Amino acid sequence: MSLRRFLDCAYAILIEEYTRLGTDLLSAIEKVDESLGLRDPLERAERQASPADNDRALAELQKMMGGIA
């Protein structure tokens, strides 16, 4: 397992634990992000994406939507 996948799993487990304790999903995400110092993860992700990354993501989305009429 790569480090990135390990960290993704740990993040998911934290979210799952908060929701198990009765926190709604969005609040759980905010709590985990705040505890990890990720104030605005969407803004951070947008700043890090290159135009090539955006093009690949769009092409992948268009492939996935190709079968939807």
DAVENNOR-V168367 format. One record per residue. N is the residue number from 0. RES is the residue in one small letter. PSI is psi in whole degrees, -180 to 180 (* if undefined). D_CENTER is the distance of its C-alpha to the mean C-alpha in whole Angstrom. Layout:
((N & RES & PSI & D_CENTER) (N & RES & PSI & D_CENTER))
This chain:
((0 & m & 133 & 18) (1 & s & 162 & 17) (2 & l & -41 & 16) (3 & r & -45 & 12) (4 & r & -38 & 12) (5 & f & -46 & 14) (6 & l & -38 & 12) (7 & d & -42 & 9) (8 & c & -43 & 11) (9 & a & -42 & 13) (10 & y & -46 & 9) (11 & a & -39 & 10) (12 & i & -40 & 13) (13 & l & -45 & 13) (14 & i & -46 & 11) (15 & e & -40 & 14) (16 & e & -43 & 17) (17 & y & -43 & 16) (18 & t & -33 & 16) (19 & r & -33 & 19) (20 & l & 3 & 21) (21 & g & 3 & 21) (22 & t & 139 & 18) (23 & d & 161 & 16) (24 & l & -49 & 13) (25 & l & -39 & 12) (26 & s & -38 & 14) (27 & a & -44 & 13) (28 & i & -45 & 10) (29 & e & -43 & 12) (30 & k & -45 & 14) (31 & v & -45 & 12) (32 & d & -42 & 11) (33 & e & -43 & 14) (34 & s & -26 & 16) (35 & l & -1 & 14) (36 & g & 20 & 15) (37 & l & 82 & 12) (38 & r & -46 & 13) (39 & d & 83 & 11) (40 & p & -31 & 8) (41 & l & -43 & 8) (42 & e & -42 & 12) (43 & r & -41 & 11) (44 & a & -38 & 9) (45 & e & -39 & 12) (46 & r & -31 & 15) (47 & q & -16 & 14) (48 & a & 130 & 14) (49 & s & 164 & 17) (50 & p & -36 & 19) (51 & a & -39 & 19) (52 & d & -43 & 16) (53 & n & -42 & 16) (54 & d & -43 & 19) (55 & r & -43 & 17) (56 & a & -42 & 14) (57 & l & -43 & 17) (58 & a & -40 & 19) (59 & e & -42 & 17) (60 & l & -42 & 16) (61 & q & -37 & 20) (62 & k & -44 & 21) (63 & m & -34 & 19) (64 & m & -7 & 20) (65 & g & -34 & 24) (66 & g & -3 & 25) (67 & i & 126 & 24) (68 & a & * & 27))
